Every structure is written in structure tokens, then in C-alpha cells.
Amino acid sequence: MSVDVSELRQWFAFPQGAREQRLWQRLWAVALTAGAFAVWAIFRADFWMWQYITLGIWYAGLLWFGWHWPAFRRLFFAILVVAAPGVGLYMAGYTAANSLLLRYVFQSTAMFYWMSGAILVSAVSYYWYLYAGSQSAGDRGHRFAWLATVLGFAGLTIRWKETYVGHPSWGHIPVTNMYDAMVLLCTVTALFYLYYEAQGKRRGLGAFAMPMILAADIFLIWVGIAYHQNQIQPIVPALNSFWIKLHVPCEFVAYANFYLAAMVGLAYLLRQRAERLGSRLVERLPDLNKLERIMAAMVTFGFLFFTAGTILGAVWAAKAWGGFWSWDPKETWALIVWLNYAAYLHLRGRSPQHRPTGKTLAWWSVISLLTVTFCFIGVDLFLGGLHSYAKL
Amino acid sequence: MAIEHSPSLPEPLARRHWSASARLIWQALVSMRLAVHLLLFVAIASIIGTILAQQVSYHQYVAQFGPFWYRVFSDLDLYDVYRCGWYIGLVAFLVLSTASCITRNTPSMLRDMALPKRLSSQKFLASRAEQAEISVASGSGSLAQWGGILRERGYRTHTLAGPNGQRIILAQKGRFYRLGYIFTHFAIIMFCAGALYNANLPLKIREWFGAISPLSNFALPLATIPQKDWLPANDSAFRGIISIPVGQSVNAMFELIGDGFLVQRLPFTVHLDHFTITHYRNGIAKSFISRISLYNAHGKLLHTGIAYPNHPLTYDGVSIYQTSYNDSRSVLQFQSHSLLDPELPANTFGVRVGQKLRAGSGNYELAVEKLKINNTIPRKDLGLAERPGHSMINVGPIVRYQVTDRKTGESWIYKSYLRPLERHGEHFLLLAYHQQGNGIEHYLAIPEGAQGGIGLFVHYLGALENAAAQGANASSTVFRQTLRQVAEAQNVQLTPQERSNFLRASLIALRGLHDYPLPFLVTLHHLHLQWSAGLEMTKYPGMQIVYGACFLLVGGIFILFYVPRKRLWIRLTAAHQLRVSGDSSRNPEDFHQEFLEITEELQS
């Protein structure tokens, strides 16, 4: 009972006609340009060369994504719609203490709980789809994955506003501790999963991606409760730099893709086994060739962003610590991850007769999950070093 | 992205006569197998340095591993693994392999990107991945028209002359895709070249041969180190640290090497004019800023500027980073009140952290151990109401000192708060102490009178003792009367409310003094802060190369993976028969789709 998502996509997508499509693309460009000017107008007192560059890169990146992926445009506006009441309430002087709306819905921590609920529903639904083949469960998983993405990004937007609530001088982009980082990981990974789902037109991979995101989400809730990291703290001087707005998002795009690649690797191995056993799982996952290609596409995209992100980090280090590369544990592990995926891509890039089997590559990608996780979380938990801002 | 034709020598080399073993080595160097293994070896070797703390002191390693394993690890250079011979050798081998690959592949890649001057052979065209034979309606198109269709799709078209006057269209997209390979691999070599340039190789070589040996006595002041041991100011690269007190200058800094250091002379004199530190409301440092002036050897001002975290000051290729700060030169002013004879005036003395002095008629030794300027504690702990977003409060500087009884050897650890704490409108001076080896912390909250300071309390204490000596009973009337007398004598005006508050607080403090172990009270009275800024100075001439490599690497990866080279050849085989051949350098599946669309469009 294979499902072609393309019918459903029409539901979720703008009309596919070329002319309407182009109209929406133009509207997107206009809206984004206006938004960029608005950001500049509001914060122009702080603008200097690098702020222009940062804004420019974000503008170009968002424009590109929205131009090529209609759903991304709607995501963007959905985030604005959800975040606006929260930011508005804070601007009107309300806090979680005197506004029930803030306390239970729009406060970032509350919104992250709602996001967790959406992730849970989505993960369970996708899983149900994979094992029972229930079409409606697959659709529900898809819709709740979108919901989780919207809530996650909207929550982060509101949290950004919240950093200014304690004191105007505290304000900073909320990616400075483990809690924030895990929220970002959950949302970015869900977003990239949805992107690949739209490309691959099969829902089966959701049963691998969303449970992984759920695991990250549980970790995030635990970090929030056990270490009170959901409380906003002012930013330490070393992190107070515009570089954080480029370095961190790049790394998270990379992590999201690496994690998804590992999950696709798992799907590959499972499908191979299902084929051997003649299980019905086969119908709900893309074929092996396609899985292998999706996996490679994810690793490649992740590798590009990981390289860019690590270089941005190194350039930042050169400005902040006086050295481009200090063999700090985080840096070293970034190098290890980079070398690992470089080796993967070298092998994958060989001609078909020399290339390792899809199974080898799938295992490689699954095992690489360990190195990525250690680089992302393990270093902060166990090793410390210059990067230990996110330590518990 | 591999080049899979069999390894061969670059042409100029191939012409020469090479021994079989040289050929074998060359083939191994350029093989993909070696490259992948080296990548993984370097990755695995890199793990060591993250698990084993690097460049910690000798004692710590011995304590951790025992003498035997300490020796083993030491012989393997595991304590400074990223700068040791075998690791650098491994990386050098990787670079050598990369360089060999570039040397081998670049010529053929450049040829590959060049526009073909003549038509490729029929055999070549027939072996392309995509082939289509399409028939077009008569008069429905010409080569120029088909070329137009392809140009609309972003292809660049060229018309080539085939055999017997046949015209052929070659359409190409992503012609320069091979730059991806060349850029990425060349970037790796550039990174290493930049790193070597930054590493001050001549110095490293002299160090290697033992021509210079790092000093290891960190306690030596800079002035006592003979100038002949200083490294010259015109060294091509350096990175070092120095701590400068406000208002002072240095013309050298320390370069840490292994577990020792070298002294690096600076090309100018650095004078710290001013140092400011700002805090968030909860006491966490927000920023610290040094104002620095640079002078040349003749005292001429070269440059003035500020340095703060993430914003170094750069002058003449040298970058000055604000890395840390300390207050070790601050003068602490203490007040000592005798408890044996409270009527005696307070004794005031100044002392620095780390100094020791005698107290209590020489029977005690007082050592100032530590000063902490900002101490942030939860507001709850002080019984203060939480304010939204402000759960913490900064209680100000705290000094820790140790008092030792020279006869019995007993000692106590004290913490004295500079700023009085406010509670219900009253001010208290806080003193915390515990006996060494006994964890119970005692707190003494001494009420301050309307004029501040603990003078009123100490006089009150003395007066009460006098009264007791004269046989007065401990009745509330006596307490109240004594307080009134003392306040008058000290010329302190207290409202009735203040008086009763003071009385209550004093009684609590007096109870605390029952178990008080010393015959005197030493409290921090005044703090003359003297900041030193920790600066790091670097001169890295290779940074331009490194930044160039960054752009090449990211751009190269993008081209490598996202700019496939697609080619189409269109030729007329018969009157209304078109033959289209095509290939793509990556994603054959996507290209197959595109090829089908294109042939359909050509047909219509």
C-alpha cells in the first residue's frame, strides 16, 4: 500500500500552476525584502559591516529556500502568526506571572511543551503508518511534524524577545545553552525531514526521523527540568558576537542532515532485511537505490554546511581567542566528524564498480551518528574546554 | 567525485625512465584507498588529545597514570599530541597524498574543462549514458532553433564541424565543475601552508635542536630574565600572553611552550591606560574593556585604542586580545576591633591578597587568601522577594582570610563581606567563619548604626561588658539604657524605631558572639581595586592564506557537489533524424529525467 504524497502535497502546497507559482515567489521576495529593511530600520544603530553581511546571508538563504520550496513560505508566515501574539504580549508589558495566555501558551517554555506534544503525536503516527500501513496515521504524522516545526521556531522567536525582558542589555539570540540548542536541533531536523519527504514523496522515513527527534526532545525536557536551563541567563562576553548568528545555524543545519542521514541509513538496513524476509514494510519505504541517494544527498548537504559552519567558528575563534585553531576538544571533534564524512564522500564518489555497497555506506552513516552526537553533546558533557558554554 | 582511470604518472614524469618501485610508490600515493585510510587515521589519532588532557603538569599525569604508564604515554608524545612528530607526520602524509592527487589530476582536468576544438569520436558519443534517436517533422527546426531551446535551459551551445561537413551542436552546462575538485584539495594544502607560516618555523627548528630551551619558573618577574634570552621583536609570527596592571607598560610577553615559556620581545611598548568592567544586574560580567596605548622605543605614541572580548585591537600586524582580568594587586583595607577591650579605637591596615600578618598582640597569624569581587547568590537565600527575571543578587566583594592561633595551631577560615546587606530596612555587616576541618559555617550579622560601620555595635558591646562588670543585671531596661548612652556618646541619632531594631539585632549578634573563637573582629572596610588586564598578542602573517583557503574550500565543495557538468551532442543523422547523446558528471537519475524532457521538447 504505497502512498504517493504528491496528491496530498497539492493540499498543502500552493497551486502548482507556473503563473501562480511565480506570483507567490515574487510576493515572497517582496515580503522578505520588506522584512530585511524593517530589521535594518529597527536595529540600524547597531549596524556595521558585519551586521550587513549577516543580514545579507540570512536574506539570501531564506529567499532561496522560500523560492524553491512553497511550503517553506507558508511555514515562515505561520511562525510569524504564532509568534506575534507572544511577542506582542511581552511588548505590552505582560509576563508569565500576570498573563495566563503567556504562562500556558505563548511563553517559550510552554510553547516548547506544546511542541513536544506535537512531536510525540507525529512520531507515534509515523510509526503506526510504517507498521500498520494506516494512511491516515501517515497524514497525521505529517501534519503534526509541521505543527512541531512551527511551534518550535515560533517558541524560539518568542524566546529571543524574552531575553530582552529581564533587562534590555541581556538580549541575545537564544542558542547559547544546551536547552536552546536542543530546541533548535529538533525544529531544524523536523524541517529538513519534511523537505526530504516532499522530495521523496514517501512517508515511511518519518518513522525513523520523528522518533529520533522525540529522543532529542526528551533530552531537552530533562535538561530544562533537571538543570533549569529553560531559565534565561545573560550572555557571557565571549559569546556576545554577531558570529553566533551565522556559526550556530550553519552547524545545526549540518547536524540535522547528519542525523537524518543516519536515520535513512537505518531505514536502508531495515528495508534490506525486510526484502530478505519478504515483509510488507517494503511497500512503505522508498527503494534501496533511492534511500542510498537520499542518504548521500543529506550527507553532502550536511558536509557543505558543516564545513562552512566550522570555518565560521574558526574565524570567530581567530577574532575572540586569538587563534584560528586551538585543538580545543570541540574543534578537534569537529575535525573528526569532518574527516569521517570526507572519507564517506570520497568512497561514495567513486565510480559504481569501485563504490562500497549501499549496506556499507548505510552502516557508515549510522555509526557516524555516534561521532556527531559526541561532537555536539558529548564534548560539552564529558570534556569541557573553551566551548563548554553549553555544559550542564 | 573520483577519477577512475588507472593511475599514471603526470606526463613530464612519464616520459622519463622510472624504476618500478618509484612507480609503485606514486600509484600508492595517488590512490583513493590511501586517501580514505589517511583521513580515518588522522580522525582516530585526533581523538587521543580530546580524551587525554593536553599539556597539564607532569605531577598530574603521574598521579593519574602511575609512573609506568606515565613513561609509556610520554614516550608516545601523548601529552602534546597535536604538535608531536608522529601526528604531524601523519598529517604531512595526508597533505603529500593530496598534493600528489592534485598534481596527477589537474592537467587532465584542465583539458577536460577546455572547449573541444574538434568533434569527439563516434565511439565516444555512442558510449555516453543517455542516447536518443528522434525524428523531427520536416522543416520544423534547424540547428539554430534547437540550440535556442537548450540555451533557454541554461546550456551554452557551440557548433562543431563534424566529418564530411556535418554540423553538430555541443551544449554544455557546468563546464568548470572540475574546479570543485581542484579548489577543495588545494585548500587543504593552503591551510597547512598557512599554519606552517603562522607557526614560526625557524623558532620551532631551533627549539627542536635544543638551541633554545623554555624557562619553567613561572614565578620569575619579567625584569629578572636576562634580555639575551628574549626572542627578537621582528620574529615573523608569535602568540603570547601578558598581564598588565592599569597604568603600567610592558615591552615583552610570555610565549607558552610545552610546560615552559619563552619571553617574546614586542615590536612596541604596550601601556594599559584604563580598564573597565561592566556587569549584568545579577553580577555576571558583561564586558571588560582595556584602553591601550602603543609606544615605540623612543616613547612616541603610535596608536591608542580599545580591546574587549570579540574585538581585538590590531596594529601593524599584531592583534591584541582582551582575554582575562584579575585584581591581584588590589589593596584591601581591614578594620580590626578588639573584643577584649571594645573601647579601643579600631585598628586599620592595608594588605594585598596572598600577604600574611600578625594580629591579636602577635598571637595570631592572619593570611588573606582570596578576593572575589562579584558574588551572586539567589535572592531567596537572603529572604528577599524574587523579581521577575531577577532571581539572583550581587552581594558585592567578599574576602576570604585565614586566622591561625600560633600557640595551638588551630585555624579558622573567615569570609568578610564588604557591602552591608539590607534586610527590612536595616543594614548588617556579614562575617562568616568556620574552623578548619570542621565544615559548620557560622554567620555573624552585625547591625550597623545609622552612620554605617560596626563602630556603634562594638562600643555598645564594650558598654554592656562594663555594665556587667559593675554588677548590672541583664534586663531589657539595662540594654536599652546602655544603648541610649552609647548612642549619645558616639553622637549617633537614632529614631525610636531604629533603636528598637538595633537593639533586637544586637542581641542576636551578641548571642552569636558567645561561641566566637577569637578576641578580635577583623572586617573588610575598604577596597582599593587595582585591575590587571590579561592580554593575548598574536602576529599571524599566514592568516590571509588561511582565509583564502576557507573561501576555496567552501566554494569548492559547493561546485563539487552542486554543479554537475552536463553535456548534450545533437547531430542530424538522416534527413529528419536527430541523434542526441548526453552525459552528466553526477546524479545520472536526475539527468535522465532532464534528458527525456529535452528530447521531448526537441521533437515538438
Interface residues (C-beta under 8 A of the other chain):
Chain A: T95 A97 V165 G166 H167 S169 W170 Q231 I232 Q233 P234 V236 P237 A238 N240 S241 W243 R293 T300 F303 L304 T307 A308 I311 A314 V315 W316 A318 K319 A320 W321 G322 G323 F324 W325 W327 P329 T332 W333 L335 I336 L339 N340 A342 A343 L345 H346 L347 G349 R350 S351 H354 V379 L383
Chain B: M1 A2 E4 M32 A35 V36 L39 L40 V42 A43 S46 I47 G49 T50 I51 Q54 Y82 A195 N198 R239 Y280 R281 N282 I284 A285 K286 S287 F288 Y308 P309 N310 H311 P312 S319 Y321 T323 P388 G389 H390 S391 E536 M537 T538 Y540 M543 V546 Y547 C550 L553 V554 I557 F558 F561 Y562 E589
